[in-house]
Amino acid sequence: MAQSEPITPHEAAALLADARERTLLLVSAVPEDELMNQHNKLMSPVVWDMGHIAHFEELWLVRNLEGPVQFGEMPGMFNPFENPRSTRGELELPRMADTLDHMANARRMVLDRLLDGDFSEADPQLLDGGYIFRMVAQHEYQHNETILQALQLKDEGVRYRAPRALATPSGRPVPADADGMVRFPGGRVVIGTDDRSGPYDNERPAHAVDVAPFRIGAWAVTNGEYARFIEEGGYEDRTFWSEAGWAHKEQAGLVAPQFWSMEDGQWWTRSMDRDMPVDPYRPVCHVCWYEAEAYCSWAGGRLPTEHEWEAAASWDPATGTKRTYPWGEEAPTALDANLDQLSFETARIGAYPRNVSPIGAYGMIGDVWEWTSSDFTRWPGYQTFPYPEYSELFFGPDYKVLRGGSWATRPGAIRNTFRNWDYPIRRQIFSGFRMARDD
């Protein structure tokens, strides 16, 4: 396979600086004790995430460039497999000043290496297209979103003061059929990618699949649509729930999306530090896979498969070509999609008119991660690269795939082929969904 375009040392340094600037912004106003505390067993103490970011960068850009590639060399305290999230609050974590020093020192070693410019002994596969630098930056981007999940769960004492720097545009009408859907005509489509400069191993290789005709929501299911499901007894009627879904709903006491509360006959929600009435025209957020499945059953539909989702987001049936983003090949900007964290909330449907796929599906990148019906499995021809602990250890029926990113996702960590995954009970993530139907 031909090599991708190389990345210059200046480009690599700028990429890493962008990731670090955002990390420091997100935690800058948080008191140290709040960063050290574990507010919920689902999420790490924020200082653990920061220490892990530093050790990951040091491991890959200082120690592992020449190989052999050994993720297991990650120091025990910051090795996620040796210390599951639920136990990280019990660790003797370093204080914030020491953590920041470690982050700075790891970056200094990386910049010294870039200035020196001698990569003659480095693994050429890791350098191809600047992959290893993009991987380290994407890793920090993904932990930025994880940090926000942890801070969203904190609702006692002093709340997180989100550094809001953007307001989302106003909503606009989105064309759709009478059921609020658009049609994919079916056919042979390309799923995945062969790009080795940034996409992860689980997105590769590109491969053709046959997709039957289907319809899919012209937008992600909204708060208003989901509220009708609640009002019409969706959480009380067992017929809409799978056996596992009903058992979880009962055990967890689910009655509405996480962070929703009823006050004086009106639903309210919280996004980070801001309480607000539920806006019926924004995508529903913080629902688990079982809730999404039950809603679709109630509404006479189903969740899309992962192949259907990617086809609807990326494939142009008229030209038989695939797009990197719903609108084309250009990387996302603040006018294209609700990404990059600085709005700290979802946007109204139609707020980003360019964020429309070839078949007319709006908003398939940004706002909320969208659950699919698919288990997280390997693509045909999959090859682990550069370490099995990112993808390979998670393949199987325990995890469901989410697509499309959320408002809390950095632009450099999302594309039509990006595959996220989580347990079907999880809803502290910024997750929603859209519905599909057979055509």
Number of C-alpha atoms within 10 A of each C-alpha: 5 6 13 14 11 13 17 13 17 11 13 19 17 12 17 21 14 13 21 19 10 18 19 13 13 20 23 12 12 17 12 15 12 19 22 19 17 23 20 15 14 16 23 25 28 27 25 28 20 25 21 23 26 23 21 22 24 21 21 22 23 18 14 19 19 16 12 9 17 15 17 13 13 18 14 11 16 22 16 17 12 14 15 15 17 14 15 21 22 11 12 9 18 14 15 19 10 12 19 17 12 19 20 14 14 20 21 12 14 20 19 11 15 17 12 10 11 9 13 8 9 14 16 15 16 23 19 19 20 22 24 23 25 21 21 22 24 23 17 27 26 18 20 28 22 21 24 23 20 22 26 21 20 18 14 8 7 11 16 22 15 22 15 11 9 13 12 18 16 11 15 13 9 16 15 17 11 7 10 15 21 22 21 23 14 17 15 14 23 21 24 23 20 13 17 23 22 18 22 21 24 24 21 24 20 18 14 13 13 12 16 13 14 18 24 29 25 28 25 25 25 20 20 15 17 20 17 12 18 15 9 11 12 23 22 14 12 14 13 20 24 15 12 11 21 21 14 17 19 12 9 10 10 15 16 19 21 17 18 18 17 12 9 7 7 9 16 16 18 17 15 21 15 13 12 11 14 19 17 16 18 24 26 27 30 22 25 26 27 23 30 28 23 25 26 23 18 18 14 12 19 21 26 26 16 22 19 25 25 25 28 32 31 28 27 18 18 8 8 11 12 23 20 18 24 30 21 16 11 11 13 22 11 14 14 21 25 35 27 26 26 21 18 24 24 24 25 20 25 21 22 21 18 15 25 26 23 23 21 22 25 29 28 32 30 28 32 32 28 30 31 28 19 17 20 24 17 19 16 11 10 15 15 16 18 18 15 14 15 14 21 18 9 16 15 12 11 12 18 22 22 26 28 28 28 29 24 29 28 24 23 19 19 25 24 26 26 20 21 19 20 19 14 22 18 15 20 20 23 27 25 29 33 26 27 24 17 12 12
